[in-house]
Amino acid sequence: MLTWLPARVVALRAKVFEKVNGDNAITFPNDQVGPDRFQELYSHPAANGRSKGAGLSDLFWYWLSPGPEVHQEHLEAGPRYDDVARATRTFLAGPSDALAATATRCTAKVLDEVLTGRVTAVRLRDLMMPVWAEYFYELVFGEPCPRYARDLVVGHANDVVTSLKCTGLRHPARRARLTRYLKARLADVRHPLPETLSEAEQVHYLQGTYFNTAVVQMAEAMAHLLLALAQHPEVARRVEDDRYFAHVLDETFRLYPLFGIAHRITTADIVLDEHTSFPAGSVLCFNYPAYHATGYDNPHEFDPGRWESTAARHEHHIPFGVAANRPCPAWRLSPIVMRAAAREVLRRVDLHSSVTHTRSLPSRGPCLLVRDGPAPRRRLAFMRVRDRWEDVWRSVVQLVLGTAMVLHAHRLRPAGRYFDTHDTQGCPVRH
């Protein structure tokens, strides 16, 4: 069996991200800026460009369409970004108890649909995606999510994450169905939308922020958390302890960060010292997994106990980015709702899995949900063998489809063409 292939493909994808920008892309940590200065560089005021001038932007805009030009993570600094960020904070705010209660209710609703026998086989990302489709629909519209809308959101979010992981191609028509639905519901949104965006851009803001990124990232985060608990039952038994659960989350985010490489474009020269400088226009690629693997004993082991004697803020640990340079807006919400959802799952079932757990998780996290009694050993053995074979053929698919999409994005140049005709605040450029 070609067991070496999946790791090689993951490494090759990382190299593609590094090289797609050409010679002006630099990946950290490296010999020039090691892990001890990683956050210093990441936090620099001039490391604040987001899309203009980076070849990697074409690839991300291609994957995130429609509407990447108004996606909060890809807006350049300025009034539009401030307006959009302010709106996002409003939608994600609320009392902790209320946020947690909604997460528990949405998780219970999906589990009621899924759990039909003593043992239920699932892919954890697929299990959790409708949970977060329900959840963010309630945050946006203030009412329970109709099944038709949930199916649209899940179809769209799954299409985006599948293409991001290069396990499938994009389906623009599927994405457009959600766009049409949101356009018809625009007047029903419970909070004011960014005033600097047109109506069409407001639709894309909703679609990209809440029904793409939020649903995908939360489903992915929960898949990692639940798979880790499935493979470490001694940890799962202790998650009712709030303090210990915080350690479990810290370790999950450390070992399986949701970001692989985050890029920033320098908008001015950066001089860290007399030997270390980067000219304006440099593309800085920050490698989260590499950074999170430095400064720890046995960094590749899942060990929540390591956080008993230290705090995440003192370590190489930035799962939500850095406060000085666009941290994830869900940094407060995520731990609250993940704890609520995980406890509702564990209240209903025991988790068992025998698959390989990788950061990229292209397998979507195969797992058995067991209501009573032990997990069937034969099914776990079959799951292990099937996972190994799937890894091999999926790696070939990723290599082929990933290459095709990189070339297609390079030909279309969605970000490059946009900035050929618009300034960084989305205003038409007169030539």
Secondary structure, DSSP 8 states (H G I E B T S, - for coil): --TTHHHHHHHHHHHHHHHTTGGGEEEESSSSS-HHHHHHHHT-TT--B-STT-HHHHHHHHHH-S-GGG-GGGS-SSHHHHHHHHHHHHHH-S-HHHHHHHHHHHHHHHHHHH--SSEEEEEHHHHHHHHHHHHHHHHHHSS---HHHHHHHHHHHHHHHHHHTTSS---HHHHHHHHHHHHHTGGG-SS---TTS-HHHHHHHHHHIIIIIIHHHHHHHHHHHHHHHHH-HHHHTTTTSHHHHHHHHHHHHHHS-S-SEEEEE-SS-EEEETTEEE-TT-EEEEEHHHHHTSSSSSTTS--GGGGGSS-GGGSS--TT-BTTB---TTTTHHHHHHHHHHHHHHHH-EEE--S---SS-TT--EEEEESSS---HHHHHHHHHHHHHHHHHHHHHHHHHHHHHHHHHHHH-HHHHHHHHB-TTS-B---
